[in-house]
Amino acid sequence: MKIIMKMCSVIWFLVGNVAAQRRRQNAVTVGKERRESLVRAKRLCRVGTSADGEVSSDSDMMVDEEQSILEMQTSSAVEELKSAVAYQGKGAMQKRVNALRELRRLLSRFEFPPIETALKAGAIPVLVQCLAFGSPDEQLLEAAWCLTNIAAGKQEETKALLPALPLLIAHLGEKSSSPVAEQCAWALGNVAGEGEEFRNVLLSQGALPPLARMMLPNKGSTVRTAAWALSNLIKGPDPKPATELIKVDGLLDAILRHLKRADEELTTEVAWVVVYLSALSNVATSLLVKSGVLQLLVERLATSNSLQLLIPLSSPDLSAALLSRQEAAWVLSNIAAGSVEHKQLIHSSEALALLLHLLSTSPFDIKKEVAYVLGNLCVSPTKGEGKPKLIQEHLVSLVGRGCLSGFIDLVRSADIEAARLGLQFMELVLRGMPNDEGTKLVEREDGIDAMERFQFHENEDLRNMANGLVDKYFGEDYGLDE
């Protein structure tokens, strides 16, 4: 999670309380971008959880059926479920499971499942009945699966699940089987993904502790689902859930253990929990730094970078590798936006050489995140929006190791955020390098030409930033004393 900076007289505002506030406010934005581009905030469950033994084989069976037929089948399935729940005779349990399975099939097989029809037919109350304690696992699993996919719908459809939340949370407990607990976590993750109002309801009903405990064992699928649900649950803007989460006994050790595993999908989801923890909670950030997570992040950056050289671009494994690097960079930028001690820790670690390498060699999205880390290392936290104090030794060190060209490349990019970031770093160099070296360094790297492209740019902020720098440091008198 990066910090969004505000420019005033072309000054890098990445400071103290302002930085922390922006970190929290933008955690939600990062979550939205991440879920839309990588893994949706709400997930439709098509094939069940790891151990339910039920795998779909006919997902396209009814794609061409008329909508009216589908709605009729869904209404009929809900009525059949009501009848099965009311039935008390021989084979009652199997009758309920069969009815649940048919409804689940209808809610799982289509790009736009018939959720609204199911709700109008009265599905929620009967599904809640099917979650009753003492019910067989197969029944609980099918009911939770139906609720998962209903929760993947529109906001008003997700809201219909509110009566089911207490039982879904209760089935996260240790007395539940792993498949049932995982399916309930999936449903709750979908609810949390709908927005702050829903997250607050889940938090008030005690969803966080049992989800956190699901991350403690070494059960890959369960941990992945729990981590995804938790990242939806804590993603802001309130920092309290993140602080509460990091204090759960054993959670920090579990995070470190899972990050060391080779399972890219699992480490991806766990890494996103770390992203939100470091974005939202200063307490969590400090505990993460003390735990040795910095070394793990460096290893993740280094390992993923080597994967880029070995795996063809079409490979899905490369996408996972790039994602892991981006997450690692986001966490490092959060740490670098914190205290001076945290900045010094990163600056003095082996992470620095790797970050400088990635700034010049990595794909654009990674390069931009790395630039946030390096830029954050160069300013001290301070209160308010006054001019931040430079950490000059960090700036001199980074520029001396060749990072300026990477930032000027960002200025030349078509990405507005990246161009702003590059201009901000150039301002630090022009203002902060000793003996007025900044102007010569920027000129040597063709930085003047990079800034002049904004002379008539449509973006007013970038135009004012770039023109202001050129006027201040490269005006009519520039070079006359040489």
C-alpha positions in Angstrom: 0.0 0.0 0.0 1.6 3.2 -1.1 1.0 6.6 0.2 -0.6 9.2 -2.0 1.3 12.4 -1.8 0.0 15.9 -2.0 2.1 18.6 -3.7 2.3 22.2 -2.5 5.0 24.4 -4.1 6.4 21.1 -5.4 7.2 19.6 -2.1 7.1 15.9 -1.2 4.4 15.6 1.5 4.9 12.1 2.8 5.0 12.9 6.5 4.0 11.9 10.0 0.3 12.0 10.8 -0.5 13.1 7.2 1.2 10.0 5.8 -0.5 7.7 8.3 -3.9 9.2 7.6 -3.4 8.9 3.8 -2.2 5.3 4.3 -5.5 4.5 6.0 -7.7 6.4 3.7 -6.2 4.8 0.6 -6.2 1.2 1.9 -9.7 0.8 0.5 -8.6 2.2 -2.9 -5.7 -0.3 -3.1 -8.0 -3.1 -2.2 -10.4 -2.1 -5.0 -7.6 -1.9 -7.5 -6.1 -5.2 -6.4 -9.4 -7.1 -6.5 -10.6 -5.7 -9.8 -7.3 -6.4 -11.6 -6.2 -9.7 -9.9 -8.8 -11.4 -7.8 -12.3 -10.0 -7.4 -13.3 -8.7 -4.0 -16.2 -11.1 -4.1 -15.8 -14.6 -5.4 -18.4 -16.9 -6.9 -17.8 -20.5 -5.7 -18.1 -22.9 -8.6 -16.3 -26.0 -7.4 -16.5 -26.1 -3.6 -13.8 -26.2 -1.0 -10.8 -28.4 -0.8 -12.3 -31.5 0.8 -16.0 -31.6 -0.1 -15.6 -34.2 -2.8 -18.0 -32.4 -5.2 -16.4 -31.0 -8.3 -18.4 -29.4 -11.1 -18.3 -31.1 -14.5 -21.1 -29.3 -16.4 -20.6 -25.6 -15.6 -21.8 -24.6 -19.0 -24.8 -27.0 -19.1 -27.5 -24.3 -19.1 -25.7 -21.3 -20.5 -28.1 -21.1 -23.5 -31.3 -21.6 -21.6 -33.8 -18.8 -21.5 -33.7 -16.6 -18.5 -37.3 -17.3 -17.7 -36.7 -21.0 -17.6 -33.7 -20.5 -15.3 -35.8 -18.3 -13.0 -38.5 -20.9 -12.9 -36.0 -23.7 -12.1 -34.6 -21.5 -9.3 -38.0 -20.8 -7.7 -38.8 -24.5 -8.0 -35.5 -25.4 -6.3 -36.2 -23.1 -3.4 -39.7 -24.5 -2.9 -38.3 -28.0 -3.1 -35.8 -27.1 -0.4 -38.6 -25.7 1.8 -40.5 -28.9 1.4 -37.4 -31.0 2.2 -36.7 -29.0 5.4 -40.2 -29.5 6.6 -40.1 -33.2 5.8 -39.4 -35.4 8.8 -39.8 -38.9 7.4 -37.4 -41.6 6.2 -34.4 -40.2 4.2 -35.1 -36.7 5.4 -31.4 -35.7 5.6 -30.6 -36.9 2.0 -33.7 -35.2 0.7 -32.5 -31.9 2.2 -29.0 -32.4 0.8 -30.3 -33.2 -2.6 -32.5 -30.0 -2.6 -29.6 -27.9 -1.4 -27.3 -29.3 -4.0 -29.8 -28.5 -6.8 -30.1 -24.9 -5.6 -26.4 -24.6 -5.2 -26.0 -25.9 -8.8 -28.2 -23.2 -10.1 -26.3 -20.5 -8.1 -22.9 -21.8 -9.3 -23.2 -22.6 -13.0 -23.7 -19.2 -14.5 -21.8 -16.0 -15.0 -24.8 -14.1 -13.6 -26.5 -16.5 -11.2 -30.2 -16.2 -10.4 -29.7 -14.7 -7.0 -32.6 -12.2 -7.1 -35.0 -15.0 -8.0 -33.7 -17.2 -5.2 -34.1 -14.3 -2.7 -37.7 -13.5 -3.9 -38.6 -17.2 -3.4 -37.5 -17.0 0.2 -34.1 -18.8 0.1 -32.4 -17.1 3.0 -34.6 -18.2 5.9 -34.6 -21.8 4.8 -30.8 -21.8 4.2 -30.4 -20.4 7.7 -32.4 -23.3 9.0 -30.0 -25.6 7.2 -27.1 -24.1 9.1 -28.5 -25.3 12.5 -26.0 -26.9 14.8 -26.2 -30.7 14.8 -26.8 -30.8 11.1 -24.6 -33.2 9.0 -21.5 -31.7 7.4 -22.8 -32.3 3.9 -25.9 -30.2 4.6 -23.9 -27.4 6.3 -21.5 -27.3 3.4 -24.2 -27.1 0.7 -26.0 -24.4 2.6 -22.9 -22.3 3.2 -22.0 -22.7 -0.5 -25.4 -21.4 -1.5 -25.0 -18.4 0.8 -21.4 -17.8 -0.5 -22.7 -17.3 -4.0 -25.7 -15.2 -2.9 -23.1 -13.0 -1.1 -21.2 -12.6 -4.3 -24.1 -10.7 -5.8 -25.1 -7.0 -5.7 -25.1 -5.0 -2.5 -28.8 -5.5 -1.7 -28.4 -9.2 -2.4 -25.4 -9.4 0.0 -27.5 -7.5 2.6 -30.0 -10.3 2.6 -27.4 -12.5 4.2 -27.4 -10.5 7.5 -29.6 -13.0 9.3 -27.2 -15.8 8.4 -24.1 -14.1 9.7 -24.2 -15.3 13.3 -24.4 -19.0 12.2 -21.7 -18.6 9.5 -19.4 -17.1 12.1 -20.2 -19.8 14.7 -19.3 -22.5 12.2 -15.8 -21.1 11.9 -15.0 -22.7 15.2 -12.8 -25.7 16.0 -15.8 -28.0 16.3 -16.6 -27.6 12.6 -15.0 -29.7 9.9 -12.4 -27.9 7.8 -14.5 -27.9 4.6 -17.5 -26.4 6.4 -15.4 -23.7 8.2 -13.6 -22.8 5.0 -16.9 -22.5 3.1 -18.3 -20.2 5.8 -15.1 -18.1 5.7 -15.6 -17.8 2.0 -19.2 -16.5 2.5 -18.0 -14.0 5.1 -15.2 -12.9 2.8 -17.8 -12.0 0.2 -19.8 -10.1 2.7 -16.8 -8.2 3.9 -15.9 -7.4 0.3 -19.1 -5.4 -0.1 -17.9 -2.4 1.9 -17.3 -0.7 5.3 -20.8 -1.1 6.5 -20.7 -4.8 6.1 -17.3 -5.1 7.6 -18.4 -3.3 10.7 -21.3 -5.7 11.1 -19.0 -8.7 10.9 -16.5 -7.1 13.3 -19.3 -6.3 15.8 -20.4 -9.9 15.6 -17.0 -11.3 16.3 -15.9 -12.6 13.0 -12.2 -11.5 13.2 -10.9 -13.9 16.0 -12.1 -17.2 14.5 -11.0 -16.2 11.0 -7.5 -15.3 12.5 -7.3 -18.7 14.2 -8.0 -20.4 10.9 -4.6 -19.1 9.7 -2.7 -20.8 12.5 -2.6 -24.4 11.1 -0.7 -25.5 8.0 -3.7 -26.2 6.0 -3.1 -24.6 2.6 -6.6 -24.2 1.2 -8.1 -23.2 4.6 -5.4 -20.6 5.2 -5.8 -19.1 1.7 -9.5 -18.6 2.2 -9.1 -17.3 5.7 -6.4 -14.9 4.7 -8.5 -13.6 1.7 -11.5 -13.1 4.0 -9.3 -11.3 6.6 -7.8 -8.9 4.0 -11.4 -8.0 3.0 -12.4 -7.6 6.7 -9.5 -5.3 7.8 -8.9 -3.2 4.7 -9.8 0.1 6.2 -10.1 2.9 6.8 -10.4 2.1 10.6 -7.0 0.9 11.9 -8.5 -0.9 14.9 -9.2 -4.3 13.2 -5.7 -4.5 11.9 -4.3 -3.8 15.3 -6.6 -6.4 16.9 -5.6 -8.9 14.3 -1.9 -8.6 14.7 -2.3 -9.2 18.5 -4.1 -12.6 18.1 -1.8 -15.2 19.7 0.2 -17.0 17.2 -0.9 -15.0 14.2 2.4 -13.2 13.6 4.3 -16.5 13.7 1.8 -18.1 11.3 2.2 -15.2 8.8 5.9 -15.6 8.8 5.6 -19.4 8.4 3.2 -19.2 5.5 5.2 -16.6 3.7 8.1 -19.0 3.6 6.1 -21.7 1.8 6.5 -22.4 -1.9 2.7 -22.2 -2.5 2.4 -19.0 -4.5 -1.4 -18.7 -4.1 -1.1 -19.1 -0.4 1.7 -16.7 0.0 -0.1 -14.2 -2.2 -3.2 -14.1 0.1 -1.1 -14.0 3.2 1.1 -11.2 1.8 -2.1 -9.2 1.2 -2.9 -9.5 4.9 0.5 -8.1 5.6 -0.1 -5.2 3.1 -3.2 -4.1 4.9 -1.6 -4.6 8.4 1.3 -2.3 7.4 -1.0 0.1 5.6 -3.4 0.6 8.5 -1.7 0.0 11.8 1.5 1.5 13.2 1.4 -1.2 15.9 1.2 -3.9 13.3 4.0 -2.3 11.3 6.3 -2.2 14.3 5.6 -5.8 15.2 6.1 -6.9 11.6 9.5 -5.2 11.5 10.6 -6.7 14.8 9.5 -10.1 13.6 12.0 -10.3 10.7 9.4 -9.8 8.0 11.8 -7.4 6.2 14.2 -10.3 5.4 11.3 -12.4 4.0 10.2 -9.5 1.8 13.7 -9.1 0.4 13.7 -12.8 -0.3 10.3 -12.6 -2.0 11.5 -9.7 -4.2 14.7 -11.5 -5.1 13.1 -14.9 -5.8 10.3 -13.4 -7.9 12.8 -11.4 -9.9 14.7 -14.5 -10.8 11.5 -16.2 -11.8 10.9 -13.4 -14.3 14.0 -14.4 -16.1 13.2 -18.0 -16.3 9.4 -18.3 -17.0 7.8 -17.4 -20.4 5.5 -14.3 -20.3 2.5 -16.5 -21.0 3.0 -18.6 -17.8 0.4 -18.0 -15.0 3.3 -18.6 -12.6 4.9 -15.3 -13.8 1.7 -13.5 -12.9 2.0 -14.9 -9.4 5.6 -13.9 -9.2 5.0 -10.4 -10.3 2.1 -10.1 -7.8 4.3 -11.3 -5.0 6.9 -8.7 -5.8 4.3 -5.9 -5.9 2.9 -7.0 -2.5 6.4 -7.0 -1.1 7.1 -3.6 -2.5 3.8 -2.2 -1.0 4.7 -3.5 2.4 8.2 -2.0 2.2 6.8 1.3 1.1 4.5 1.3 4.2 7.4 0.5 6.5 9.5 3.2 4.8 6.7 5.7 5.4 6.9 5.2 9.1 9.5 6.2 11.7 13.1 7.2 11.0 14.2 4.0 12.6 12.2 2.0 10.1 13.6 4.1 7.2 17.2 3.5 8.5 16.5 -0.2 8.9 15.5 -0.6 5.2 18.3 1.7 4.0 21.0 -0.3 5.9 19.6 -3.7 4.8 20.3 -5.8 1.8 16.9 -4.7 0.5 18.4 -1.4 -0.8 20.6 -2.9 -3.5 17.7 -5.1 -4.7 15.3 -2.1 -4.8 17.7 -0.1 -6.8 18.1 -3.0 -9.2 14.4 -3.4 -9.6 13.9 0.3 -10.2 15.9 0.0 -13.4 15.0 -3.6 -14.5 11.5 -4.5 -13.4 8.1 -4.2 -15.1 6.5 -0.8 -14.9 4.0 -1.6 -12.0 6.8 -3.0 -9.8 9.1 -0.1 -10.7 6.5 2.4 -9.6 6.0 0.6 -6.2 9.8 0.4 -5.7 10.1 4.1 -6.4 7.6 4.8 -3.6 9.8 2.8 -1.2 13.0 4.7 -2.2 11.3 8.1 -2.1 9.9 7.4 1.3 13.4 6.7 2.6 14.5 10.3 1.9 12.1 12.4 4.1 11.5 12.5 7.8 8.1 12.2 9.4 6.8 15.5 10.7 3.5 16.9 11.9 1.2 18.9 9.7 1.9 19.7 6.1 5.0 21.7 6.5 8.1 21.2 4.4 9.5 17.8 5.4 13.0 17.5 6.6 15.2 15.6 4.2 17.2 12.6 5.3 20.1 13.9 3.3 22.4 11.0 3.8 19.8 8.7 2.4 19.2 10.9 -0.6 22.9 11.3 -1.4 23.4 7.6 -1.0 20.5 6.7 -3.4 21.4 9.3 -6.0 25.1 8.2 -5.8 24.0 4.6 -6.6 22.2 5.7 -9.8 18.5 5.9 -8.9 17.9 9.3 -10.4 17.6 8.0 -14.0 14.9 5.5 -12.9 12.8 8.4 -11.4 13.3 10.5 -14.6 12.1 7.5 -16.6 8.9 7.7 -14.5 8.6 11.3 -15.4 8.6 10.4 -19.1 5.9 7.7 -18.6 2.3 8.2 -19.6 1.1 7.2 -16.1 0.1 10.3 -14.2 0.8 8.9 -10.8 4.3 7.7 -11.8 5.1 11.0 -13.5 4.1 12.9 -10.3 6.3 10.5 -8.3 9.2 11.1 -10.5 8.8 14.9 -10.4 8.6 14.8 -6.6 11.9 12.9 -6.4 13.5 15.3 -8.8 12.4 18.1 -6.5 14.2 16.4 -3.6 17.3 16.1 -5.6 17.3 19.7 -6.8 16.6 20.9 -3.3 18.6 18.5 -1.2 21.8 17.5 -2.9 24.8 19.4 -1.3 26.8 22.0 -3.2 24.0 22.6 -5.7 24.9 19.3 -7.4 21.2 18.6 -8.0 20.8 20.8 -11.0 23.9 19.3 -12.8 22.7 15.8 -12.0 19.2 16.4 -13.3 20.6 18.1 -16.5 23.0 15.2 -17.1 20.2 12.7 -17.0 18.1 14.8 -19.5 15.8 15.7 -16.7 15.1 19.2 -18.1 13.8 17.7 -21.3 11.7 15.3 -19.3 10.1 18.2 -17.4 9.6 20.4 -20.4 7.2 17.9 -22.0 4.7 19.1 -19.3 4.9 22.7 -20.5 1.5 22.5 -22.0 0.3 19.3 -20.4 -3.5 18.9 -19.8 -2.9 17.9 -16.2 -2.7 21.1 -14.3 -0.9 19.7 -11.2 1.8 18.1 -13.3 2.1 21.2 -15.5 2.5 23.5 -12.5 5.0 21.1 -10.8 7.2 20.7 -13.8 7.1 24.4 -14.9 7.8 25.4 -11.3 10.9 23.3 -11.1 12.2 24.5 -14.4 11.6 28.1 -13.6 13.1 27.8 -10.1 16.2 25.8 -10.9 16.8 26.3 -14.6 15.7 29.8 -15.3 17.3 32.5 -17.4 20.4 32.8 -15.1 21.1 29.1 -15.0 24.7 28.4 -16.1 25.8 32.0 -16.4 28.4 31.7 -13.6 30.1 28.8 -15.3 
